[in-house]
Amino acid sequence: MESFKDIEYFVNALSGERLTYLKSYIKSLVPNLLEVREEQVENLCCPDCGSDKLKKNGNYGDKQKFVCKACNRGFGILSGTCVHGLHKRELWTRFIEFTLESMSIRKICEELNISRQTCLDWRHKLLTSINEVFTKEFHGIVEMDDMLMRLNQKGRREDFIEESRRTKTITNRYGNRVSMRLKGNRKRGISRDQVSVLLTVDRYGTVGTGMLKRGKMDSNSLNRVFGNGLLSRLNSDNTIVTDEAKAYVSVLNACGFDHEHINAGNKQWTKGIYHLNTLNNADGRFKKWIKYHFSSVSTKYLHNYLGYFKMLFFVLKSGEKMEEFLRFSLIDITSNFRFRNIENQYQTFLKY
Ligand SMILES: [Zn+2]
């Protein structure tokens, strides 16, 4: 840190006018959340009723407040976004930078001097804000397959689910109940100790993900994921390639899509131009990325990490990743609501 000391010495030696200039210069290097958000919003509307008949209602800190004339709701420009109501908002851009480096929670806490819980909340606020943003339509050949992940209850203290008879629930030294896998006794085959996730990719780098259910996927869960936005991203020009699972045949035929299935059981890997290689590649990369950076992730937040992965490897292409990421994170004004709803969503998912 020799050079940093030098800079400090240099800054201390500056006169008032130059110091003011330096301050404004440094400020211009860090994007201001409010300015970024203001650029995004062309016509500010009420987040409740969508009316654009607003009146100004004073300031709160540096934020302009508005009141909707139609429904009387008060709100600001950041309402509903992931940074709404955030203390220490000024640290948000640095937090995004660290997130992009896949830095560990412990390290981020140290760097930003925030608590572990705040850091975890921020991570999932950020990830929730981006997971509904990239819903581009699919083009041409679309590969679709389910991926199995182990049910993971990392970080949970209450509402613990017994995984299976082959695991034992113990109380660890921190007083948390954790499930310990009995050595060599992993349940074989597909069971409710695993969760199915639907991956959909086309050959142009558009990715879709959906949480299917615990255990083996079926047509009901497939229909549910289709209904939750996937169907609207597919059109009649798409040819969908899947494996030979029956659920795909019934659901895709009912929706009237062109459908090719690859019979991997018969050692068939390609069928003319149709194959599942793009998808299997993404699947492998996702699992490796999770293992390398997070060791494992809780099933409760799996959806968020899928969105994060999608963002890192398929969306962000330019050199200015941080600013892009920041911009994306502020678009969705339902993100704060979805963040508060994660636990409910998880509880519903476990019952499927
Ligand atoms: Zn309103």
Residues whose N, C-alpha, C, O or C-beta is under 5 A from the ligand:
A	BS01	ZN	C46 D48 C49 G50 S51 C68 A70 C71 R73
